[in-house]
């Protein structure tokens, strides 16, 4: 779409998509079918899905769990679905997602799958394989994807990628855990019970370390983000598998809410996600707690969220829209947009408790996450 972040960064995005397609084909030893990519300027769901098209959210006001900085990982995940769809004959959903998560080395960001599974196990949240395969849809999102990815990592580690692909293409009968029991016995020589024993031993060989807090914060942040999104930026579920481009309703694929309160909360969610991605978990915990309070009470500030709102309002007064803000010590530079999709760097200072805009200048091309 014109005047979108994707249109601005299209050359770099196409390069990433082409590179990712080659990586997917090389890894799985399969040729990708023709795939239509749709880059939308708003957040639908968690930021990406593969139906009749591969749809990925790419926007400057990006409060998705992946963020622009992990765009390549999102593309790899969705292309893994596209390439493996052609060899499956009713494979259960947990394995389709597990294969994509294992291939990309994490769900929304790079994640050590073994330690992450151990963190879930220590918290009593790691499901049995039977439950994972029979009740995947009912499970908490981050938990189920982490468990599925870890199980697939276990399969690759213990049986090899070729055996995983053969398992994936099995035409075993049954659904869920019954499929896994039959297919694994035929292909791997181990039934469901043996897989469970092996998986448990594999998980126990790891230590959770920092993944314990990372998992806890990731789940808390994404649950709060989904609650906010459902209230202020709901997405059209009916587009998930039908063609997005065939609808002719571009407005549904663009984000236009510019109320400073909405902008401030989205920026705060993005800030918290970046802290988790960078491993700054102590600061992330404070931000996540504030986001949970906002969702529960419906009010902003004082404190961290009040600071974000004050900055968003100061930027809005200049005819701009806040894109990114990292709290500082009273003087900082934020990223904003006015004449979309052009980005601006705005220098602001705090004077007697109020944020004041000092200068506005065009942002260099390296300002977007792809340019860094």
ABEGO torsion letter per residue (X at the ends): XBGBAAAAAAAAAAAAAAAAAAAAAAAAGBBBBBBBBBBBABBBEAGBBBBABBBBBBBABBABAAEAAAAAAAAAAAAAAAAAAAABBGBBAAAAAAAAAAAAGEBABBBBAAAAAAAAAAAGABBBAAAAAAAAAABBAAAAAAAAAAAAAAAAAAAEAAAAAAAAABABBEBEAAAAAAAAAAAAGBBAAAAAAAAAAAAAABBAEAAAAAAAAAAAAAAAAAAAAAAABBBBAAAAABBAAAAGBAAAABBABABAAAAAAAAAAAAAAAAAAAGBAAAAAAAAAAAAAAAAAGBBOBEAAAAAAAAAAAAAAAGBBBABBBBBAGBBBBBBBABOABBBBBBBBBBGGBBBBABBBBBBAAABAAAX
